[in-house]
Amino acid sequence: MTMEIMVASLEETTELAMKLADLLESGDVLTLEGDLGAGKTTFTQGIAKGLGITRTVNSPTFTIMKQYEGRLPLNHLDVYRLADGEEDLGYDELFYGDAVSIIEWAHLIEPDLPADRLAIEIKRIDDNKRKFILIPFGKRYELLCEELKK
């Protein structure tokens, strides 16, 4: 059950992310795919805001992972730089712990991803418009998408 949501501004992107954040539970995994400038970090900032995180959230491109504390802890990973590497970052501890994990460029570590997760593709339509394609893997994420529709 794929779900598509159109947004027409940065504010709508943030609102969508905050709505999703309200539904997130400990251990949830979200993967984000989209071209540079599609809005992956903006979306993650909205999730963080929805989780009550007050620290500045920016892309962890050069550090690979940043962690934040809020209603739920948040692991924000950007695995773009791992495309050619065989690094073991302890994904099991990350993906099966208490935190919500958001992984940008997740297709690069596909074999390491949990089977159950919410895949989100962001398509840039123009300077402001974005199409979010949500693809749930597993019953938990199917239910989450159903709740998001309401």
Helices and strands as residue ranges (DSSP letters): E 3-7, H 10-23, E 29-33, H 40-50, E 65-68, E 74-78, G 80-82, H 91-95, E 100-104, G 106-112, E 117-124, E 130-137, H 139-149
